[in-house]
Amino acid sequence: LFVGTELFDEMASQMAEDLLELTEEAANSLFQEFSSLGKHTDDGMESRKSLGLRCNTSSLDEPIVIGRVDINERTGECPTTGAKLRLLALDPAQRTHVHDTLIDMAYSAQEEYQEKLKADPNRKIPQDLASPEKCREQIMKFSQWISHNGREKPFTAFVDGANVAFFGQGLVQYSHIKLVVDKLEQMGERPLVIMPEKYVSRKFYLRLRKTTQELDTTD
């Protein structure tokens, strides 16, 4: 039987065996359960305050509020809650499992996308749409590229180039990506920008805007 922090350690270990996408309801439930647990001692359960868990939520209906903080690299202590974080590292077997699961997810996601296009009479299926097998092949090639190019100096941050470039205006702005990359490098990170092939062309079609964008070479 696991209680308190031992319960968290056990759950975290089991969750590391698979990739999970938590719903908002599940996240709220986990939040409430862990925020109500104290550290188990011979004298019983310590209070939440002694663990640094300062929770303002009074019901499950309230949203979870997340904030960005800087964690002390030497102590691992959160400056907001006072809680001390512990490193949850993946062993080689877990890394392999995560790798293989991501490849399977790429295959399944492309299958679902193709079925979605076929079911919508207003959407035209692109002639160059990659098959699920092709997606799996490309992900495996990318994995090999990462292993080779990050062997001596691993990448420490991955930038979703399309989301960053589109942010705020609905047009691709490479200046946005440069700002993010510059900031990450200032923080000592080694970023890698992931960008769909479509958006590295000089011209490309924007489906939501129903227009063609031509990149400014000075951007």
N, C-alpha and C positions, 0 to 999 in steps of 0.2 A: 504494500500500500504506500503510495507516494502522497505527500502533502507539501504545501507551501512551495518553497524554492525548488525542492526535489521534484515536485510535480511538474514545474515549468521545465526543468532540465530534461525530464523524461519525455515530455510532449515535444520539446524542441528537437530532441534526438530522433523521435519517430517521424516528425514532419520533414526532417532532412532527408528521409528516405524517398520522398516523392515531391513533385512540384504541385503546389496548391494555389488555387485562386480563391481567396476568401471573399464571401459576400459581405455586404455591410452588416447584415444581421448577425452573421457568425463573428465578425470582428467586434461588434458591440458586446456580444455574449462573452467572448474571451476577455475583453477589456474589463468587464464588470467582475468576472470571476477572479482574475489575477489581482485586480485592485482591492479586492476584499480579503485577499490572503496575506497573512503575515508570516514571519519566520518562525518555524516550529522550534520550541525550546522545551526544556524540562518543566518550565513553569507555565507552559501553555503557548498561546499565540501572541506575538508582539503586535503592537498597534501598527496601523498603516503609516502613521507619522514617523515611527522609528525606522521604517524602511525607506522613507523619503517619497512615498507614493501620495502625492497631494492631488487627490481626485475631487473635482468640483461637480461631477455628474451626479444627479440625484435620481435619474430614471433611465431606462433603456432607450427611451425615445430621444434623448439628447444626443447630438452628433459628437463624434470623436474629434477633438481638436489636436492637430499636429503642428509642431513648430520646429524650426531648424536651430540647432545648438551646436557649439563646438565642444567635443569631448576631449578631456585631457588625455593625451597619448600615454602618459605614465601611470595615471591612476585609473583611467577608464570610468571616471565619475561624471554623471550628468549634472551640469551646473544648475539646471532648473529643478529637478526632483531630488537630487542628491543620491539617486540610485547608482550603483556601480555595475557596469556592464561586464559581461564575460565574453570571451572569444568563442564563437561556435564555428570551428573549422571543419571542412569536409575531408574525410579520409579518401584515399585513392578509389575505393570501391564506390563511394558516394559521388565522387566527381564523375566517374564513368557513367553512373546511373543518370545523373543530371544531363550529361552530354547526350546520351542516347535518347532520353525523354524529349529533349528539345528538338532533336532531328525528327522524331515521330510526330511531335506537335506541328512542325512545319508541313509535314505530309498531310496530316489531318486538316489543318487550317486551309490549305490550298484546295483540298477536296470539297470542304464546306463552301469556300468562296465560289468555286465553279458551279456547284448546285444552286447557290443563291443567284448567280447570273442567269442560269438557265430558267429559273422560276420567275424571273422578272421580264415580262414582255417588252418593257420600255428600255431595257439595257442591252446593248450590243456586245457580244463576246469578242474581245480583242483577238485578232488573228495570231498575235505573238504571245498569247497567254501561256505561261509555263505550266506543264503538267505537274501533278504531285510528285512523280518520280524525279522530274527535273529539279524541283525545289529541294528535295532531299539531297540530290547530288550537289547542288550549289552550296547548301548549308555545310555539307561534309568538306567541300573544298575550302570554304571560308574557315572552318575549324582548323584545317591543316595549315592554312596561311597564318592564322593567329598563333598557332603553336610554333611555327618556324620564325616568324618575325618578332614574336614577343619572348623568344627563348632567353636572350641575354638581358633584355630590358623590357619586362612585361608592361602591357598597357594597363593603366589603373583606372581609366574612366572611358565609357562609351557614350558618344553623343548621338542622339536620334536626330540626324541632320534635317530630315523633312519637317518634323514637328517644330524644331527650333527655327528653321528658315521661314516657315509659314506663320509663326506666332504674331498675332496682333493685326496683320494686314490681309491675310489670305493670298499673298503673293510670296514667291520664293525670294528671300533676301539673304544672300550669303554673308552680308555684313553681320547679321545676327549670329551666325555660326562662329564667325571670327571673334566676336565679343566673348562668347562662351568659351571657346578654345583658349583665348588669351587669359581669361580669368582662371581657368583650370590650371594652366601652366604656371601662373603666378602662385597658385596654391601648392605647387610641387607635383602636380599630377602629370601623367603622360596620356593625353586623350587620343582616342581614335574616333573619327567621324564616320558614321554609317549613313550613306546616302543612296536612295534608289537611282538606278542607272538613268531613268527618265529625266531626272532633274539635273544631270550633268551635261545634257545637250544644250545647244545654243537656244533652241526653241522647243517648247513643249506645250501640250494642251492641258488646261485646267478645267476639269469636268464640272466642278461646282460653279465656277464663274462662267463656264461656257465660252471661254476665250483662250487665245494662245498668248503665252508670255515669252518674251525675248529677253534673255539676260543681258544686263549691262556689264560689259567686260571690265568696267572700272569699279564695279560693286565688290 
